[in-house]
Amino acid sequence: QVQLVESGGGLVQAGDSLKLSCAVSGRTFSTYVMGWFRQAPGKEREFVATISRSGGSTDYADSVKGRFTISRDNAKNTVYLQMNTLKSEDTAVYYCAARVGVTATRGRYDYWGQGTQVTVSS
C-alpha cells in the first residue's frame, strides 16, 4: 500500500518562504510521477506543480511559476515544494500526489497524502 505523508506547512507572513516535504512509502519511489496540488477554502483543488519520474522535467501552474520549485530525492523517497515570495492567495491545504508513470503531468493521480496547511498572512 502506498502512503504519502506531507510535512512543513505552517503560518508565515507574505513574502516569506516555506518548504514542504512529502515522504512516500510502499513501492519504489522512482516509478512515480509526483505532483503538488492545493485547495483553498471554498475553492476546488487545483494543480500546483509536477515532476517527472527522473526529476528531469517539471511543470508549474502560472500562478506559482517563478516562485515555487518542485524537486525530488529518489534516494530519500521524498518530493519537495520550495515556496518563495508567498502571497496571501497561496493560503490553502497542500497535497502531494503520485501516479505510476514517466512524464510530468497535470492529469489524474492515483495516490494522495492527507495534506498540510499553509497559511500566509498579509
Phi and psi restraints in degrees (range 20) as a CNS / XPLOR table:
assign (resid 1 and name C) (resid 2 and name N)
       (resid 2 and name CA) (resid 2 and name C) 1.0 -84.0 20.0 2
assign (resid 2 and name N) (resid 2 and name CA)
       (resid 2 and name C) (resid 3 and name N) 1.0 133.8 20.0 2
assign (resid 2 and name C) (resid 3 and name N)
       (resid 3 and name CA) (resid 3 and name C) 1.0 -126.9 20.0 2
assign (resid 3 and name N) (resid 3 and name CA)
       (resid 3 and name C) (resid 4 and name N) 1.0 135.7 20.0 2
assign (resid 3 and name C) (resid 4 and name N)
       (resid 4 and name CA) (resid 4 and name C) 1.0 -123.2 20.0 2
assign (resid 4 and name N) (resid 4 and name CA)
       (resid 4 and name C) (resid 5 and name N) 1.0 128.2 20.0 2
assign (resid 4 and name C) (resid 5 and name N)
       (resid 5 and name CA) (resid 5 and name C) 1.0 -128.7 20.0 2
assign (resid 5 and name N) (resid 5 and name CA)
       (resid 5 and name C) (resid 6 and name N) 1.0 113.7 20.0 2
assign (resid 5 and name C) (resid 6 and name N)
       (resid 6 and name CA) (resid 6 and name C) 1.0 -86.5 20.0 2
assign (resid 6 and name N) (resid 6 and name CA)
       (resid 6 and name C) (resid 7 and name N) 1.0 154.6 20.0 2
assign (resid 6 and name C) (resid 7 and name N)
       (resid 7 and name CA) (resid 7 and name C) 1.0 -155.8 20.0 2
assign (resid 7 and name N) (resid 7 and name CA)
       (resid 7 and name C) (resid 8 and name N) 1.0 165.5 20.0 2
assign (resid 7 and name C) (resid 8 and name N)
       (resid 8 and name CA) (resid 8 and name C) 1.0 104.6 20.0 2
assign (resid 8 and name N) (resid 8 and name CA)
       (resid 8 and name C) (resid 9 and name N) 1.0 -4.5 20.0 2
assign (resid 8 and name C) (resid 9 and name N)
       (resid 9 and name CA) (resid 9 and name C) 1.0 -70.1 20.0 2
assign (resid 9 and name N) (resid 9 and name CA)
       (resid 9 and name C) (resid 10 and name N) 1.0 170.2 20.0 2
assign (resid 9 and name C) (resid 10 and name N)
       (resid 10 and name CA) (resid 10 and name C) 1.0 168.4 20.0 2
assign (resid 10 and name N) (resid 10 and name CA)
       (resid 10 and name C) (resid 11 and name N) 1.0 -169.8 20.0 2
assign (resid 10 and name C) (resid 11 and name N)
       (resid 11 and name CA) (resid 11 and name C) 1.0 -104.8 20.0 2
assign (resid 11 and name N) (resid 11 and name CA)
       (resid 11 and name C) (resid 12 and name N) 1.0 123.0 20.0 2
assign (resid 11 and name C) (resid 12 and name N)
       (resid 12 and name CA) (resid 12 and name C) 1.0 -134.9 20.0 2
assign (resid 12 and name N) (resid 12 and name CA)
       (resid 12 and name C) (resid 13 and name N) 1.0 169.3 20.0 2
assign (resid 12 and name C) (resid 13 and name N)
       (resid 13 and name CA) (resid 13 and name C) 1.0 -96.1 20.0 2
assign (resid 13 and name N) (resid 13 and name CA)
       (resid 13 and name C) (resid 14 and name N) 1.0 157.1 20.0 2
assign (resid 13 and name C) (resid 14 and name N)
       (resid 14 and name CA) (resid 14 and name C) 1.0 -55.5 20.0 2
assign (resid 14 and name N) (resid 14 and name CA)
       (resid 14 and name C) (resid 15 and name N) 1.0 136.2 20.0 2
assign (resid 14 and name C) (resid 15 and name N)
       (resid 15 and name CA) (resid 15 and name C) 1.0 94.9 20.0 2
assign (resid 15 and name N) (resid 15 and name CA)
       (resid 15 and name C) (resid 16 and name N) 1.0 -15.4 20.0 2
assign (resid 15 and name C) (resid 16 and name N)
       (resid 16 and name CA) (resid 16 and name C) 1.0 -77.3 20.0 2
assign (resid 16 and name N) (resid 16 and name CA)
       (resid 16 and name C) (resid 17 and name N) 1.0 173.7 20.0 2
assign (resid 16 and name C) (resid 17 and name N)
       (resid 17 and name CA) (resid 17 and name C) 1.0 -119.2 20.0 2
assign (resid 17 and name N) (resid 17 and name CA)
       (resid 17 and name C) (resid 18 and name N) 1.0 157.4 20.0 2
assign (resid 17 and name C) (resid 18 and name N)
       (resid 18 and name CA) (resid 18 and name C) 1.0 -152.8 20.0 2
assign (resid 18 and name N) (resid 18 and name CA)
       (resid 18 and name C) (resid 19 and name N) 1.0 145.6 20.0 2
assign (resid 18 and name C) (resid 19 and name N)
       (resid 19 and name CA) (resid 19 and name C) 1.0 -123.4 20.0 2
assign (resid 19 and name N) (resid 19 and name CA)
       (resid 19 and name C) (resid 20 and name N) 1.0 120.4 20.0 2
assign (resid 19 and name C) (resid 20 and name N)
       (resid 20 and name CA) (resid 20 and name C) 1.0 -93.3 20.0 2
assign (resid 20 and name N) (resid 20 and name CA)
       (resid 20 and name C) (resid 21 and name N) 1.0 148.1 20.0 2
assign (resid 20 and name C) (resid 21 and name N)
       (resid 21 and name CA) (resid 21 and name C) 1.0 -126.6 20.0 2
assign (resid 21 and name N) (resid 21 and name CA)
       (resid 21 and name C) (resid 22 and name N) 1.0 152.5 20.0 2
assign (resid 21 and name C) (resid 22 and name N)
       (resid 22 and name CA) (resid 22 and name C) 1.0 -139.8 20.0 2
assign (resid 22 and name N) (resid 22 and name CA)
       (resid 22 and name C) (resid 23 and name N) 1.0 113.0 20.0 2
assign (resid 22 and name C) (resid 23 and name N)
       (resid 23 and name CA) (resid 23 and name C) 1.0 -93.1 20.0 2
assign (resid 23 and name N) (resid 23 and name CA)
       (resid 23 and name C) (resid 24 and name N) 1.0 133.3 20.0 2
assign (resid 23 and name C) (resid 24 and name N)
       (resid 24 and name CA) (resid 24 and name C) 1.0 -117.5 20.0 2
assign (resid 24 and name N) (resid 24 and name CA)
       (resid 24 and name C) (resid 25 and name N) 1.0 135.4 20.0 2
assign (resid 24 and name C) (resid 25 and name N)
       (resid 25 and name CA) (resid 25 and name C) 1.0 -137.0 20.0 2
assign (resid 25 and name N) (resid 25 and name CA)
       (resid 25 and name C) (resid 26 and name N) 1.0 162.6 20.0 2
assign (resid 25 and name C) (resid 26 and name N)
       (resid 26 and name CA) (resid 26 and name C) 1.0 111.0 20.0 2
assign (resid 26 and name N) (resid 26 and name CA)
       (resid 26 and name C) (resid 27 and name N) 1.0 -17.9 20.0 2
assign (resid 26 and name C) (resid 27 and name N)
       (resid 27 and name CA) (resid 27 and name C) 1.0 -163.0 20.0 2
assign (resid 27 and name N) (resid 27 and name CA)
       (resid 27 and name C) (resid 28 and name N) 1.0 164.6 20.0 2
assign (resid 27 and name C) (resid 28 and name N)
       (resid 28 and name CA) (resid 28 and name C) 1.0 -59.9 20.0 2
assign (resid 28 and name N) (resid 28 and name CA)
       (resid 28 and name C) (resid 29 and name N) 1.0 114.6 20.0 2
assign (resid 28 and name C) (resid 29 and name N)
       (resid 29 and name CA) (resid 29 and name C) 1.0 -59.1 20.0 2
assign (resid 29 and name N) (resid 29 and name CA)
       (resid 29 and name C) (resid 30 and name N) 1.0 -34.9 20.0 2
assign (resid 29 and name C) (resid 30 and name N)
       (resid 30 and name CA) (resid 30 and name C) 1.0 -70.5 20.0 2
assign (resid 30 and name N) (resid 30 and name CA)
       (resid 30 and name C) (resid 31 and name N) 1.0 -4.2 20.0 2
assign (resid 30 and name C) (resid 31 and name N)
       (resid 31 and name CA) (resid 31 and name C) 1.0 -88.9 20.0 2
assign (resid 31 and name N) (resid 31 and name CA)
       (resid 31 and name C) (resid 32 and name N) 1.0 -4.8 20.0 2
assign (resid 31 and name C) (resid 32 and name N)
       (resid 32 and name CA) (resid 32 and name C) 1.0 -102.0 20.0 2
assign (resid 32 and name N) (resid 32 and name CA)
       (resid 32 and name C) (resid 33 and name N) 1.0 138.7 20.0 2
assign (resid 32 and name C) (resid 33 and name N)
       (resid 33 and name CA) (resid 33 and name C) 1.0 -82.6 20.0 2
assign (resid 33 and name N) (resid 33 and name CA)
       (resid 33 and name C) (resid 34 and name N) 1.0 138.3 20.0 2
assign (resid 33 and name C) (resid 34 and name N)
       (resid 34 and name CA) (resid 34 and name C) 1.0 -117.8 20.0 2
assign (resid 34 and name N) (resid 34 and name CA)
       (resid 34 and name C) (resid 35 and name N) 1.0 149.8 20.0 2
assign (resid 34 and name C) (resid 35 and name N)
       (resid 35 and name CA) (resid 35 and name C) 1.0 -142.6 20.0 2
assign (resid 35 and name N) (resid 35 and name CA)
       (resid 35 and name C) (resid 36 and name N) 1.0 157.7 20.0 2
assign (resid 35 and name C) (resid 36 and name N)
       (resid 36 and name CA) (resid 36 and name C) 1.0 -118.6 20.0 2
assign (resid 36 and name N) (resid 36 and name CA)
       (resid 36 and name C) (resid 37 and name N) 1.0 136.5 20.0 2
assign (resid 36 and name C) (resid 37 and name N)
       (resid 37 and name CA) (resid 37 and name C) 1.0 -131.2 20.0 2
assign (resid 37 and name N) (resid 37 and name CA)
       (resid 37 and name C) (resid 38 and name N) 1.0 166.2 20.0 2
assign (resid 37 and name C) (resid 38 and name N)
       (resid 38 and name CA) (resid 38 and name C) 1.0 -146.5 20.0 2
assign (resid 38 and name N) (resid 38 and name CA)
       (resid 38 and name C) (resid 39 and name N) 1.0 156.2 20.0 2
assign (resid 38 and name C) (resid 39 and name N)
       (resid 39 and name CA) (resid 39 and name C) 1.0 -138.6 20.0 2
assign (resid 39 and name N) (resid 39 and name CA)
       (resid 39 and name C) (resid 40 and name N) 1.0 117.1 20.0 2
assign (resid 39 and name C) (resid 40 and name N)
       (resid 40 and name CA) (resid 40 and name C) 1.0 -89.5 20.0 2
assign (resid 40 and name N) (resid 40 and name CA)
       (resid 40 and name C) (resid 41 and name N) 1.0 158.0 20.0 2
assign (resid 40 and name C) (resid 41 and name N)
       (resid 41 and name CA) (resid 41 and name C) 1.0 -56.2 20.0 2
assign (resid 41 and name N) (resid 41 and name CA)
       (resid 41 and name C) (resid 42 and name N) 1.0 129.6 20.0 2
assign (resid 41 and name C) (resid 42 and name N)
       (resid 42 and name CA) (resid 42 and name C) 1.0 77.0 20.0 2
assign (resid 42 and name N) (resid 42 and name CA)
       (resid 42 and name C) (resid 43 and name N) 1.0 4.7 20.0 2
assign (resid 42 and name C) (resid 43 and name N)
       (resid 43 and name CA) (resid 43 and name C) 1.0 -121.6 20.0 2
assign (resid 43 and name N) (resid 43 and name CA)
       (resid 43 and name C) (resid 44 and name N) 1.0 162.8 20.0 2
assign (resid 43 and name C) (resid 44 and name N)
       (resid 44 and name CA) (resid 44 and name C) 1.0 -77.8 20.0 2
assign (resid 44 and name N) (resid 44 and name CA)
       (resid 44 and name C) (resid 45 and name N) 1.0 157.0 20.0 2
assign (resid 44 and name C) (resid 45 and name N)
       (resid 45 and name CA) (resid 45 and name C) 1.0 -63.9 20.0 2
assign (resid 45 and name N) (resid 45 and name CA)
       (resid 45 and name C) (resid 46 and name N) 1.0 138.6 20.0 2
assign (resid 45 and name C) (resid 46 and name N)
       (resid 46 and name CA) (resid 46 and name C) 1.0 -130.5 20.0 2
assign (resid 46 and name N) (resid 46 and name CA)
       (resid 46 and name C) (resid 47 and name N) 1.0 153.4 20.0 2
assign (resid 46 and name C) (resid 47 and name N)
       (resid 47 and name CA) (resid 47 and name C) 1.0 -70.3 20.0 2
assign (resid 47 and name N) (resid 47 and name CA)
       (resid 47 and name C) (resid 48 and name N) 1.0 142.2 20.0 2
assign (resid 47 and name C) (resid 48 and name N)
       (resid 48 and name CA) (resid 48 and name C) 1.0 -117.6 20.0 2
assign (resid 48 and name N) (resid 48 and name CA)
       (resid 48 and name C) (resid 49 and name N) 1.0 -54.7 20.0 2
assign (resid 48 and name C) (resid 49 and name N)
       (resid 49 and name CA) (resid 49 and name C) 1.0 -160.2 20.0 2
assign (resid 49 and name N) (resid 49 and name CA)
       (resid 49 and name C) (resid 50 and name N) 1.0 156.5 20.0 2
assign (resid 49 and name C) (resid 50 and name N)
       (resid 50 and name CA) (resid 50 and name C) 1.0 -144.3 20.0 2
assign (resid 50 and name N) (resid 50 and name CA)
       (resid 50 and name C) (resid 51 and name N) 1.0 153.6 20.0 2
assign (resid 50 and name C) (resid 51 and name N)
       (resid 51 and name CA) (resid 51 and name C) 1.0 -138.6 20.0 2
assign (resid 51 and name N) (resid 51 and name CA)
       (resid 51 and name C) (resid 52 and name N) 1.0 140.7 20.0 2
assign (resid 51 and name C) (resid 52 and name N)
       (resid 52 and name CA) (resid 52 and name C) 1.0 -69.9 20.0 2
assign (resid 52 and name N) (resid 52 and name CA)
       (resid 52 and name C) (resid 53 and name N) 1.0 170.5 20.0 2
assign (resid 52 and name C) (resid 53 and name N)
       (resid 53 and name CA) (resid 53 and name C) 1.0 -58.1 20.0 2
assign (resid 53 and name N) (resid 53 and name CA)
       (resid 53 and name C) (resid 54 and name N) 1.0 -38.9 20.0 2
assign (resid 53 and name C) (resid 54 and name N)
       (resid 54 and name CA) (resid 54 and name C) 1.0 -84.8 20.0 2
assign (resid 54 and name N) (resid 54 and name CA)
       (resid 54 and name C) (resid 55 and name N) 1.0 -16.6 20.0 2
assign (resid 54 and name C) (resid 55 and name N)
       (resid 55 and name CA) (resid 55 and name C) 1.0 89.1 20.0 2
assign (resid 55 and name N) (resid 55 and name CA)
       (resid 55 and name C) (resid 56 and name N) 1.0 -0.2 20.0 2
assign (resid 55 and name C) (resid 56 and name N)
       (resid 56 and name CA) (resid 56 and name C) 1.0 -83.5 20.0 2
assign (resid 56 and name N) (resid 56 and name CA)
       (resid 56 and name C) (resid 57 and name N) 1.0 -11.6 20.0 2
assign (resid 56 and name C) (resid 57 and name N)
       (resid 57 and name CA) (resid 57 and name C) 1.0 -134.1 20.0 2
assign (resid 57 and name N) (resid 57 and name CA)
       (resid 57 and name C) (resid 58 and name N) 1.0 137.0 20.0 2
assign (resid 57 and name C) (resid 58 and name N)
       (resid 58 and name CA) (resid 58 and name C) 1.0 -135.9 20.0 2
assign (resid 58 and name N) (resid 58 and name CA)
       (resid 58 and name C) (resid 59 and name N) 1.0 163.4 20.0 2
assign (resid 58 and name C) (resid 59 and name N)
       (resid 59 and name CA) (resid 59 and name C) 1.0 -149.0 20.0 2
assign (resid 59 and name N) (resid 59 and name CA)
       (resid 59 and name C) (resid 60 and name N) 1.0 146.2 20.0 2
assign (resid 59 and name C) (resid 60 and name N)
       (resid 60 and name CA) (resid 60 and name C) 1.0 -134.8 20.0 2
assign (resid 60 and name N) (resid 60 and name CA)
       (resid 60 and name C) (resid 61 and name N) 1.0 150.3 20.0 2
assign (resid 60 and name C) (resid 61 and name N)
       (resid 61 and name CA) (resid 61 and name C) 1.0 -66.6 20.0 2
assign (resid 61 and name N) (resid 61 and name CA)
       (resid 61 and name C) (resid 62 and name N) 1.0 148.0 20.0 2
assign (resid 61 and name C) (resid 62 and name N)
       (resid 62 and name CA) (resid 62 and name C) 1.0 -57.6 20.0 2
assign (resid 62 and name N) (resid 62 and name CA)
       (resid 62 and name C) (resid 63 and name N) 1.0 -34.2 20.0 2
assign (resid 62 and name C) (resid 63 and name N)
       (resid 63 and name CA) (resid 63 and name C) 1.0 -66.8 20.0 2
assign (resid 63 and name N) (resid 63 and name CA)
       (resid 63 and name C) (resid 64 and name N) 1.0 -19.1 20.0 2
assign (resid 63 and name C) (resid 64 and name N)
       (resid 64 and name CA) (resid 64 and name C) 1.0 -118.4 20.0 2
assign (resid 64 and name N) (resid 64 and name CA)
       (resid 64 and name C) (resid 65 and name N) 1.0 -7.4 20.0 2
assign (resid 64 and name C) (resid 65 and name N)
       (resid 65 and name CA) (resid 65 and name C) 1.0 -58.9 20.0 2
assign (resid 65 and name N) (resid 65 and name CA)
       (resid 65 and name C) (resid 66 and name N) 1.0 131.5 20.0 2
assign (resid 65 and name C) (resid 66 and name N)
       (resid 66 and name CA) (resid 66 and name C) 1.0 89.7 20.0 2
assign (resid 66 and name N) (resid 66 and name CA)
       (resid 66 and name C) (resid 67 and name N) 1.0 -14.2 20.0 2
assign (resid 66 and name C) (resid 67 and name N)
       (resid 67 and name CA) (resid 67 and name C) 1.0 -113.0 20.0 2
assign (resid 67 and name N) (resid 67 and name CA)
       (resid 67 and name C) (resid 68 and name N) 1.0 -35.5 20.0 2
assign (resid 67 and name C) (resid 68 and name N)
       (resid 68 and name CA) (resid 68 and name C) 1.0 -106.9 20.0 2
assign (resid 68 and name N) (resid 68 and name CA)
       (resid 68 and name C) (resid 69 and name N) 1.0 148.5 20.0 2
assign (resid 68 and name C) (resid 69 and name N)
       (resid 69 and name CA) (resid 69 and name C) 1.0 -134.9 20.0 2
assign (resid 69 and name N) (resid 69 and name CA)
       (resid 69 and name C) (resid 70 and name N) 1.0 125.0 20.0 2
assign (resid 69 and name C) (resid 70 and name N)
       (resid 70 and name CA) (resid 70 and name C) 1.0 -97.6 20.0 2
assign (resid 70 and name N) (resid 70 and name CA)
       (resid 70 and name C) (resid 71 and name N) 1.0 141.0 20.0 2
assign (resid 70 and name C) (resid 71 and name N)
       (resid 71 and name CA) (resid 71 and name C) 1.0 -149.9 20.0 2
assign (resid 71 and name N) (resid 71 and name CA)
       (resid 71 and name C) (resid 72 and name N) 1.0 167.8 20.0 2
assign (resid 71 and name C) (resid 72 and name N)
       (resid 72 and name CA) (resid 72 and name C) 1.0 -145.1 20.0 2
assign (resid 72 and name N) (resid 72 and name CA)
       (resid 72 and name C) (resid 73 and name N) 1.0 152.0 20.0 2
assign (resid 72 and name C) (resid 73 and name N)
       (resid 73 and name CA) (resid 73 and name C) 1.0 -125.2 20.0 2
assign (resid 73 and name N) (resid 73 and name CA)
       (resid 73 and name C) (resid 74 and name N) 1.0 100.4 20.0 2
assign (resid 73 and name C) (resid 74 and name N)
       (resid 74 and name CA) (resid 74 and name C) 1.0 -67.7 20.0 2
assign (resid 74 and name N) (resid 74 and name CA)
       (resid 74 and name C) (resid 75 and name N) 1.0 -21.5 20.0 2
assign (resid 74 and name C) (resid 75 and name N)
       (resid 75 and name CA) (resid 75 and name C) 1.0 -75.0 20.0 2
assign (resid 75 and name N) (resid 75 and name CA)
       (resid 75 and name C) (resid 76 and name N) 1.0 -24.2 20.0 2
assign (resid 75 and name C) (resid 76 and name N)
       (resid 76 and name CA) (resid 76 and name C) 1.0 -107.0 20.0 2
assign (resid 76 and name N) (resid 76 and name CA)
       (resid 76 and name C) (resid 77 and name N) 1.0 2.8 20.0 2
assign (resid 76 and name C) (resid 77 and name N)
       (resid 77 and name CA) (resid 77 and name C) 1.0 54.8 20.0 2
assign (resid 77 and name N) (resid 77 and name CA)
       (resid 77 and name C) (resid 78 and name N) 1.0 42.3 20.0 2
assign (resid 77 and name C) (resid 78 and name N)
       (resid 78 and name CA) (resid 78 and name C) 1.0 -137.0 20.0 2
assign (resid 78 and name N) (resid 78 and name CA)
       (resid 78 and name C) (resid 79 and name N) 1.0 140.5 20.0 2
assign (resid 78 and name C) (resid 79 and name N)
       (resid 79 and name CA) (resid 79 and name C) 1.0 -116.0 20.0 2
assign (resid 79 and name N) (resid 79 and name CA)
       (resid 79 and name C) (resid 80 and name N) 1.0 146.5 20.0 2
assign (resid 79 and name C) (resid 80 and name N)
       (resid 80 and name CA) (resid 80 and name C) 1.0 -123.4 20.0 2
assign (resid 80 and name N) (resid 80 and name CA)
       (resid 80 and name C) (resid 81 and name N) 1.0 156.5 20.0 2
assign (resid 80 and name C) (resid 81 and name N)
       (resid 81 and name CA) (resid 81 and name C) 1.0 -134.3 20.0 2
assign (resid 81 and name N) (resid 81 and name CA)
       (resid 81 and name C) (resid 82 and name N) 1.0 105.2 20.0 2
assign (resid 81 and name C) (resid 82 and name N)
       (resid 82 and name CA) (resid 82 and name C) 1.0 -86.0 20.0 2
assign (resid 82 and name N) (resid 82 and name CA)
       (resid 82 and name C) (resid 83 and name N) 1.0 121.8 20.0 2
assign (resid 82 and name C) (resid 83 and name N)
       (resid 83 and name CA) (resid 83 and name C) 1.0 -116.6 20.0 2
assign (resid 83 and name N) (resid 83 and name CA)
       (resid 83 and name C) (resid 84 and name N) 1.0 116.7 20.0 2
assign (resid 83 and name C) (resid 84 and name N)
       (resid 84 and name CA) (resid 84 and name C) 1.0 -114.2 20.0 2
assign (resid 84 and name N) (resid 84 and name CA)
       (resid 84 and name C) (resid 85 and name N) 1.0 161.1 20.0 2
assign (resid 84 and name C) (resid 85 and name N)
       (resid 85 and name CA) (resid 85 and name C) 1.0 47.9 20.0 2
assign (resid 85 and name N) (resid 85 and name CA)
       (resid 85 and name C) (resid 86 and name N) 1.0 52.6 20.0 2
assign (resid 85 and name C) (resid 86 and name N)
       (resid 86 and name CA) (resid 86 and name C) 1.0 -64.8 20.0 2
assign (resid 86 and name N) (resid 86 and name CA)
       (resid 86 and name C) (resid 87 and name N) 1.0 146.3 20.0 2
assign (resid 86 and name C) (resid 87 and name N)
       (resid 87 and name CA) (resid 87 and name C) 1.0 -120.4 20.0 2
assign (resid 87 and name N) (resid 87 and name CA)
       (resid 87 and name C) (resid 88 and name N) 1.0 161.0 20.0 2
assign (resid 87 and name C) (resid 88 and name N)
       (resid 88 and name CA) (resid 88 and name C) 1.0 -60.2 20.0 2
assign (resid 88 and name N) (resid 88 and name CA)
       (resid 88 and name C) (resid 89 and name N) 1.0 -31.9 20.0 2
assign (resid 88 and name C) (resid 89 and name N)
       (resid 89 and name CA) (resid 89 and name C) 1.0 -73.3 20.0 2
assign (resid 89 and name N) (resid 89 and name CA)
       (resid 89 and name C) (resid 90 and name N) 1.0 -4.3 20.0 2
assign (resid 89 and name C) (resid 90 and name N)
       (resid 90 and name CA) (resid 90 and name C) 1.0 -84.4 20.0 2
assign (resid 90 and name N) (resid 90 and name CA)
       (resid 90 and name C) (resid 91 and name N) 1.0 -5.9 20.0 2
assign (resid 90 and name C) (resid 91 and name N)
       (resid 91 and name CA) (resid 91 and name C) 1.0 -60.9 20.0 2
assign (resid 91 and name N) (resid 91 and name CA)
       (resid 91 and name C) (resid 92 and name N) 1.0 124.4 20.0 2
assign (resid 91 and name C) (resid 92 and name N)
       (resid 92 and name CA) (resid 92 and name C) 1.0 -178.6 20.0 2
assign (resid 92 and name N) (resid 92 and name CA)
       (resid 92 and name C) (resid 93 and name N) 1.0 170.1 20.0 2
assign (resid 92 and name C) (resid 93 and name N)
       (resid 93 and name CA) (resid 93 and name C) 1.0 -88.3 20.0 2
assign (resid 93 and name N) (resid 93 and name CA)
       (resid 93 and name C) (resid 94 and name N) 1.0 127.1 20.0 2
assign (resid 93 and name C) (resid 94 and name N)
       (resid 94 and name CA) (resid 94 and name C) 1.0 -102.5 20.0 2
assign (resid 94 and name N) (resid 94 and name CA)
       (resid 94 and name C) (resid 95 and name N) 1.0 131.6 20.0 2
assign (resid 94 and name C) (resid 95 and name N)
       (resid 95 and name CA) (resid 95 and name C) 1.0 -119.8 20.0 2
assign (resid 95 and name N) (resid 95 and name CA)
       (resid 95 and name C) (resid 96 and name N) 1.0 139.8 20.0 2
assign (resid 95 and name C) (resid 96 and name N)
       (resid 96 and name CA) (resid 96 and name C) 1.0 -99.9 20.0 2
assign (resid 96 and name N) (resid 96 and name CA)
       (resid 96 and name C) (resid 97 and name N) 1.0 154.8 20.0 2
assign (resid 96 and name C) (resid 97 and name N)
       (resid 97 and name CA) (resid 97 and name C) 1.0 -144.9 20.0 2
assign (resid 97 and name N) (resid 97 and name CA)
       (resid 97 and name C) (resid 98 and name N) 1.0 155.7 20.0 2
assign (resid 97 and name C) (resid 98 and name N)
       (resid 98 and name CA) (resid 98 and name C) 1.0 -137.1 20.0 2
assign (resid 98 and name N) (resid 98 and name CA)
       (resid 98 and name C) (resid 99 and name N) 1.0 149.8 20.0 2
assign (resid 98 and name C) (resid 99 and name N)
       (resid 99 and name CA) (resid 99 and name C) 1.0 -149.0 20.0 2
assign (resid 99 and name N) (resid 99 and name CA)
       (resid 99 and name C) (resid 100 and name N) 1.0 145.5 20.0 2
assign (resid 99 and name C) (resid 100 and name N)
       (resid 100 and name CA) (resid 100 and name C) 1.0 -70.0 20.0 2
assign (resid 100 and name N) (resid 100 and name CA)
       (resid 100 and name C) (resid 101 and name N) 1.0 129.7 20.0 2
assign (resid 100 and name C) (resid 101 and name N)
       (resid 101 and name CA) (resid 101 and name C) 1.0 169.4 20.0 2
assign (resid 101 and name N) (resid 101 and name CA)
       (resid 101 and name C) (resid 102 and name N) 1.0 -168.1 20.0 2
assign (resid 101 and name C) (resid 102 and name N)
       (resid 102 and name CA) (resid 102 and name C) 1.0 -121.3 20.0 2
assign (resid 102 and name N) (resid 102 and name CA)
       (resid 102 and name C) (resid 103 and name N) 1.0 -45.5 20.0 2
assign (resid 102 and name C) (resid 103 and name N)
       (resid 103 and name CA) (resid 103 and name C) 1.0 -97.0 20.0 2
assign (resid 103 and name N) (resid 103 and name CA)
       (resid 103 and name C) (resid 104 and name N) 1.0 139.3 20.0 2
assign (resid 103 and name C) (resid 104 and name N)
       (resid 104 and name CA) (resid 104 and name C) 1.0 -56.8 20.0 2
assign (resid 104 and name N) (resid 104 and name CA)
       (resid 104 and name C) (resid 105 and name N) 1.0 137.3 20.0 2
assign (resid 104 and name C) (resid 105 and name N)
       (resid 105 and name CA) (resid 105 and name C) 1.0 -149.2 20.0 2
assign (resid 105 and name N) (resid 105 and name CA)
       (resid 105 and name C) (resid 106 and name N) 1.0 149.8 20.0 2
assign (resid 105 and name C) (resid 106 and name N)
       (resid 106 and name CA) (resid 106 and name C) 1.0 -93.0 20.0 2
assign (resid 106 and name N) (resid 106 and name CA)
       (resid 106 and name C) (resid 107 and name N) 1.0 0.6 20.0 2
assign (resid 106 and name C) (resid 107 and name N)
       (resid 107 and name CA) (resid 107 and name C) 1.0 -78.7 20.0 2
assign (resid 107 and name N) (resid 107 and name CA)
       (resid 107 and name C) (resid 108 and name N) 1.0 -156.9 20.0 2
assign (resid 107 and name C) (resid 108 and name N)
       (resid 108 and name CA) (resid 108 and name C) 1.0 -65.9 20.0 2
assign (resid 108 and name N) (resid 108 and name CA)
       (resid 108 and name C) (resid 109 and name N) 1.0 136.3 20.0 2
assign (resid 108 and name C) (resid 109 and name N)
       (resid 109 and name CA) (resid 109 and name C) 1.0 -117.0 20.0 2
assign (resid 109 and name N) (resid 109 and name CA)
       (resid 109 and name C) (resid 110 and name N) 1.0 149.8 20.0 2
assign (resid 109 and name C) (resid 110 and name N)
       (resid 110 and name CA) (resid 110 and name C) 1.0 -99.2 20.0 2
assign (resid 110 and name N) (resid 110 and name CA)
       (resid 110 and name C) (resid 111 and name N) 1.0 -26.7 20.0 2
assign (resid 110 and name C) (resid 111 and name N)
       (resid 111 and name CA) (resid 111 and name C) 1.0 -128.7 20.0 2
assign (resid 111 and name N) (resid 111 and name CA)
       (resid 111 and name C) (resid 112 and name N) 1.0 140.4 20.0 2
assign (resid 111 and name C) (resid 112 and name N)
       (resid 112 and name CA) (resid 112 and name C) 1.0 -135.1 20.0 2
assign (resid 112 and name N) (resid 112 and name CA)
       (resid 112 and name C) (resid 113 and name N) 1.0 147.9 20.0 2
assign (resid 112 and name C) (resid 113 and name N)
       (resid 113 and name CA) (resid 113 and name C) 1.0 -85.1 20.0 2
assign (resid 113 and name N) (resid 113 and name CA)
       (resid 113 and name C) (resid 114 and name N) 1.0 -178.6 20.0 2
assign (resid 113 and name C) (resid 114 and name N)
       (resid 114 and name CA) (resid 114 and name C) 1.0 -87.2 20.0 2
assign (resid 114 and name N) (resid 114 and name CA)
       (resid 114 and name C) (resid 115 and name N) 1.0 -13.4 20.0 2
assign (resid 114 and name C) (resid 115 and name N)
       (resid 115 and name CA) (resid 115 and name C) 1.0 96.8 20.0 2
assign (resid 115 and name N) (resid 115 and name CA)
       (resid 115 and name C) (resid 116 and name N) 1.0 153.6 20.0 2
assign (resid 115 and name C) (resid 116 and name N)
       (resid 116 and name CA) (resid 116 and name C) 1.0 -136.7 20.0 2
assign (resid 116 and name N) (resid 116 and name CA)
       (resid 116 and name C) (resid 117 and name N) 1.0 135.6 20.0 2
assign (resid 116 and name C) (resid 117 and name N)
       (resid 117 and name CA) (resid 117 and name C) 1.0 -81.2 20.0 2
assign (resid 117 and name N) (resid 117 and name CA)
       (resid 117 and name C) (resid 118 and name N) 1.0 131.1 20.0 2
assign (resid 117 and name C) (resid 118 and name N)
       (resid 118 and name CA) (resid 118 and name C) 1.0 -120.1 20.0 2
assign (resid 118 and name N) (resid 118 and name CA)
       (resid 118 and name C) (resid 119 and name N) 1.0 123.1 20.0 2
assign (resid 118 and name C) (resid 119 and name N)
       (resid 119 and name CA) (resid 119 and name C) 1.0 -123.3 20.0 2
assign (resid 119 and name N) (resid 119 and name CA)
       (resid 119 and name C) (resid 120 and name N) 1.0 124.5 20.0 2
assign (resid 119 and name C) (resid 120 and name N)
       (resid 120 and name CA) (resid 120 and name C) 1.0 -114.3 20.0 2
assign (resid 120 and name N) (resid 120 and name CA)
       (resid 120 and name C) (resid 121 and name N) 1.0 116.9 20.0 2
assign (resid 120 and name C) (resid 121 and name N)
       (resid 121 and name CA) (resid 121 and name C) 1.0 -93.1 20.0 2
assign (resid 121 and name N) (resid 121 and name CA)
       (resid 121 and name C) (resid 122 and name N) 1.0 141.6 20.0 2
